[in-house]
Amino acid sequence: MEQKKRKIPLRQCLGCNEHKPKSELLRVVRSPEGEVSLDFTGKKSGRGAYVCPSARCLARARKSGRIEKNLECRVSDEVYARMEEELTEHVGQ
């Protein structure tokens, strides 16, 4: 009997617009309290948007305003700076 292939969920990066497997992307999440942060586990509750784990894609998504549009909230410069720091630490770029 043939085994069923599992469907891999795809998400679109807000920086480069490429569709990639969800597991390869980094989730930016707005919590129910309105706090915006990076979600390296993909399990935080709240509204999510996806970017490639690269500073370039995060910067592109920031410049275009797509993160704010997707999360339906304003994201301050301090939050972007903290996310860039976390990304650099986590990915080691």
Order of alpha helices (4+ residues) and beta strands (2+ residues): beta-beta-beta-beta-beta-alpha-alpha-alpha
